[in-house]
Amino acid sequence: MSIPTGPAGPLRFPDNFGWGAATSAYQIEGAAKEDGRGESVWDTFSRVPGRIRNGDTGDVAADHYHRYAEDLDLMRDLGLRSYRFSISWPRIQPDGTGAPNQRGLDFYRRLLDGLHERGIAPMATLFHWDLPQALQDADGWESRDTAYRFADYADLVFHALGDRVPAWLTINEPKTVVQNGYLTGHHAPGRQDPDAAYLVAHHLQLAHGLAVGALRASGNDSRIGPALNLHPCYPADDSPQAAAAARLYDSYENRLYLDSLLRGSYPQDLLADLGPQSRMVQGVRDGDLAIISAPIDLLAVQYYTPIYVTADGGTERRWTTTEAEWQQIYPQGMYDLLTRVTRDYGPIPLTITENGLPTPDTLAADDTVHDAGRISFLRDHLTAVHQAIAAGVPLESFHVWSLLDNFEWDAGYDQRWGLVYVDYPTQRRVLKSSATWYRSVITDGGF
């Protein structure tokens, strides 16, 4: 299926469309040892020699913890209508359990108040990978108990901050935790254990469902849903073998999460492939899928790359890649993904909470950063978004990844994904050309 061709002329989005940008706590906040924050798995992982490029850590990152007011003004000046960020679990519960750290809660209260004062709608993510290290020491997401600790944390945050947050996201990209944290091992906690990986997937899904239940029980009328990075999976050729391999690959990439959340079941082909003795299959208890599939109010979708699956179950690249070598630039995949979700799972409200790319940005002598590649990328992907809306997809908002250059996990500070350039030695912020372009898109309601 190709993106349908619309009428010539400018593309205009709905008047109430939520133009936004996104960040996450560990990637921008810094202040790793301040105001009672506890250790996270990423603090631990980033200090292991060889894990992160250049030995980088998130100890300072973009220093957002101290510079949040300046960053809020940047958001206002860009015209953002929505800001998607995450709350640091170890900043709220240093050991992952027990009474809240009031200084941590106070930081997020200040941030939320600042967003409201500037007319920007907060969208808060409860978990963006920074598990308290104390919970990891007790087996982390391999332990079912961690899902219940997450529900306790969510309940605490809902009661403390819920009146300020119209939309909550539960777990960010459970698939990335599974694949990068437990299969390849290049993200925290750095494991390479496929049997553990899919038990972790189940417990992350269970944590999501328990958090939804905690919000409903709190009496808060905020909306809630998960944030899933979804990859459209295409057969690499026209053979039946490639079609079958792509179908199974799609189960691991997408339906493992979509089916459990929205249909209350795990894909049968995936369960058969794992086998009845796998830790995941053995770990699913009666009632778990009912918890996981509790009704949600919105689904956050994150799109970066397509996957082409060969007949033998491998993958191949078809399109130009970015500085993130895993990312192929294919805007058509955005359209295919959004229309697929609506077609297969019904008209659940959608928000795009991440879409972007790293570009080789440099600060010129005239204090400008020209990132034409980012503008081209965003224009092409927003064109696909516009066509998906025209095709009936109930999409409410779009968030560029990312607002700021930041700590990009195992890539450290080598990759720059932001609309705003961060000069790390001075922490000075400089609007890139893409930020100026995006501001005009927001002002005009399109391009």
Buried (B, 14 or more C-beta within 10 A) or exposed (E): EEBEEEEEEEBEBEEEBBBBBBBBBBBBBBBBEBEBBBBBBBBBBBEEEEBBBEEBBBEBBBBBBBBBEEBBEBBBEBBBBBBBBBBBBBBBBBBBBEEBBEEBBEBBBEBBEBBEEBEBBBBBBBBBBBBBBBBBEBEBBBBBEBBBBBBBBBBBBBBBBBEBBBBBBBBBBBBBBBBBBBBEBBBBBBBEBBBBBBBBBBBBBBBBBBBBBBBBEBEBEBBBBBBBBBBBBBBBEEEEEBBBBBBBBBBBBBBBBBBBBBBBEBBEBBBEEBEEEBBBBEBBEEEBBEBBBBEBBBBBBBBBBBBBBBBEEEBEEEBEEBBBEEBBBBBBBBBBBBBBBBEEBEEBBBBBBBBBBBBEBEEEEEEBBBBEBBBBBBBBBBBBBBBBBEBEBBBBBBBBBBBBBBBBBBBBBBBBBBBBBBEBEEBEBBBBBBBEBBBEBBEEBBB
